[in-house]
Amino acid sequence: MREVWLVSQSNRPKAEEILKKDDLVARQSIFVRSAGTLGIDAEGFFIIIDGSEKAITKADELLKDLAKKYEKKDAVLQKFDEMEAATAEAFGFIVGG
């Protein structure tokens, strides 16, 4: 299960710290990307968590005062997946030579 939150630049450090301090959430895959990097017209950063439903629920509780769930999460996840695939392909080209 994956979920996306939008967090302001000023709240980003605190949000990341809270997520990494929680034992359950910290064991999930957590990614932080700027909206601009993903080519999405939004102010701030996206926090993307790929993990269990229980961890997503806990992350939502932890972030309630710092970030909000992003309504267009499918667009964010599509852009994120495209970037990750391109990065993996480039790395494979460099290593595989």
Backbone torsions as a table, in degrees:
resi	resn	phi	psi	omega
1	MET	NA	138.1	178.6
2	ARG	-126.7	145.1	178.2
3	GLU	-138.3	154.8	-177.4
4	VAL	-129.6	133.0	174.5
5	TRP	-122.2	151.6	173.9
6	LEU	-109.1	126.7	-178.4
7	VAL	-126.2	142.9	178.7
8	SER	-71.6	160.6	179.1
9	GLN	-59.6	-38.7	-177.6
10	SER	-70.3	-29.8	179.7
11	ASN	-91.1	-9.6	-176.1
12	ARG	-55.7	-52.2	-177.5
13	PRO	-58.3	-43.5	-179.3
14	LYS	-65.7	-41.2	179.2
15	ALA	-61.7	-46.2	179.1
16	GLU	-61.9	-42.5	-179.5
17	GLU	-62.0	-45.6	-179.7
18	ILE	-61.7	-42.7	-179.2
19	LEU	-66.4	-40.8	-177.7
20	LYS	-73.5	-21.3	179.0
21	LYS	-83.2	-19.3	179.7
22	ASP	-82.2	125.6	-175.0
23	ASP	-58.9	-43.8	-177.8
24	LEU	-70.3	-50.6	-176.1
25	VAL	-67.2	-38.4	-177.5
26	ALA	-62.6	-21.7	179.9
27	ARG	-84.9	-0.2	178.6
28	GLN	-93.6	171.9	174.9
29	SER	-84.5	118.7	-178.3
30	ILE	-119.3	127.1	179.2
31	PHE	-126.5	142.0	176.4
32	VAL	-126.6	123.9	-179.5
33	ARG	-135.3	142.5	176.6
34	SER	-72.5	146.7	179.8
35	ALA	-59.7	-40.6	180.0
36	GLY	-61.8	-38.6	179.1
37	THR	-61.4	-35.0	179.6
38	LEU	-86.7	-1.5	179.0
39	GLY	72.8	27.7	-179.3
40	ILE	-109.9	133.7	-176.8
41	ASP	-79.7	85.4	177.7
42	ALA	-153.1	154.0	179.2
43	GLU	-94.7	124.6	175.0
44	GLY	116.9	-152.5	-174.5
45	PHE	-126.8	148.3	174.4
46	PHE	-97.6	133.2	170.2
47	ILE	-104.1	120.7	-179.3
48	ILE	-115.0	123.8	178.3
49	ILE	-119.2	128.8	176.4
50	ASP	-113.3	110.1	-176.3
51	GLY	-171.2	-165.6	-177.6
52	SER	-71.6	159.5	178.7
53	GLU	-61.0	-38.5	179.5
54	LYS	-63.5	-41.0	179.7
55	ALA	-69.0	-37.5	178.0
56	ILE	-64.1	-42.8	178.1
57	THR	-61.4	-42.9	179.6
58	LYS	-65.6	-42.0	178.8
59	ALA	-62.4	-38.9	178.7
60	ASP	-61.7	-40.1	177.1
61	GLU	-65.1	-43.5	-177.6
62	LEU	-66.5	-32.9	-175.2
63	LEU	-93.9	-0.6	-171.0
64	LYS	-54.3	-31.8	-179.5
65	ASP	-99.4	-2.2	-174.5
66	LEU	-116.2	-29.7	-174.7
67	ALA	-146.5	164.8	177.1
68	LYS	-127.6	147.9	176.6
69	LYS	-59.8	139.0	-178.0
70	TYR	-90.8	123.5	-174.2
71	GLU	-64.1	-33.3	-178.1
72	LYS	-99.9	49.1	-174.2
73	LYS	-62.9	-31.3	-179.5
74	ASP	-61.1	-38.7	178.1
75	ALA	-65.8	-40.9	178.8
76	VAL	-64.7	-46.5	-178.7
77	LEU	-64.6	-36.5	177.7
78	GLN	-63.9	-47.9	179.0
79	LYS	-63.0	-42.1	179.7
80	PHE	-61.4	-47.0	-180.0
81	ASP	-62.0	-39.8	178.2
82	GLU	-62.7	-43.3	179.8
83	MET	-66.4	-41.9	179.5
84	GLU	-63.9	-40.8	179.2
85	ALA	-65.0	-42.1	178.8
86	ALA	-64.3	-39.6	178.5
87	THR	-65.0	-44.3	179.7
88	ALA	-63.8	-39.8	179.2
89	GLU	-64.7	-44.6	179.5
90	ALA	-63.6	-41.9	179.2
91	PHE	-63.9	-42.5	177.9
92	GLY	-61.6	-37.9	178.0
93	PHE	-65.5	-42.5	-179.2
94	ILE	-66.7	-46.9	-178.0
95	VAL	-71.6	-41.7	-177.9
96	GLY	-77.6	-19.9	173.3
97	GLY	62.2	NA	NA
